[in-house]
Amino acid sequence: MFDLVFLGTSASVPAPERNQPALLIAAAGQRLLVDCGEGTQRQLMRSGAGVRRLRQILLTHEHLDHILGLPGLLATMGLPADREERVILRGGTRTLGLVAGVFAALWGEGRAPLALELVPLAPGGVVAEAGFAIHSFPVEHRGADSFGFVFQTPRHRHLLPDRLAELGVPDGRLRKLLADGVAVELEDGRRVEPADVLGRETPGTKLAVIGDAGSVAGLAESIRAADLLVIEATFLDRDASIARSHGHLTAAEAAALAVEAGVKRLILNHISGRYEAADILAEAREIFPETTIAADLERVRV
């Protein structure tokens, strides 16, 4: 399960109701940020999430509307000065190089308000976290060093309460061992196998997040059968030629990708003020009905 808070849903130019791009994701007791547009720390405060438990930031690419919120956010996170928790920044090599240069200009070479680890992404890379994994894949966007992300929880089998009660397995450690696939011995000497008390295997949750993209070519396999796809829709199809020249997608293209990849739900963001949101939504829903448009501070559970 993933909990999302859309902190910024605008295209490169913010609007009164839309901040620059940022998405907060909570899973398995962890909180991650995808992109950090200008004003993100204020959006974190407005959402009630705050900044204290944020330990990892993923950057889709190096364009300024996706990274300029980092200095202010990290400066706030560095208070008090004796904070020991480390923050991990993940992004493409060129993206991290630009970020490091910004930090050096502000705070000096190799210095920052708090302990940082800059970790380069690689196509097909996998980051294993407690309870979920993050897969990175390349995305085409105006020659930028761009990546998309898939967040995936593992397949699992639920314990069957009726069977546990029937066999007399007490609450606590023994049930946890059975859930982890380990056989246990009861006080009366009876042995209980995981297969005795586990239901059918169910697939984990799959969340796909793509930032700016100039093309959907090759993306479907990376996001195949996602429970939710979050992706930009900066233009309408009537302006497809402008979308190509700016390296962005139309709502119709985003929806067609959702169909091709067999995803269950589609949420559009990176919304341009040149259009009415209703028009963007209508264009996408003609192709993929399970589409919505994200709003700033909207919360979604997957």
Secondary structure, DSSP 8 states (H G I E B T S, - for coil): --EEEEEE-B-SS-BTTB-SSEEEEEETTEEEEE---TTHHHHHHHHT--STTEEEEE-S---GGGTTTHHHHHHHHT-STT----EEEEE-HHHHHHHHHHHHHHH-TT--SS-EEEEE--TT-EEEETTEEEEEEE--STT---EEEEEE---EEEE-HHHHHHHT--TTHHHHHHHTT--EE-TTS-EE-HHHHEEEEE---EEEE----S--TTTTTTTTT-SEEEEE--B-GGGHHHHHHHT--BHHHHHHHHHHHT-S-EEEESB-TTS-HHHHHHHHHTT-SSEEE--TT-EEE-
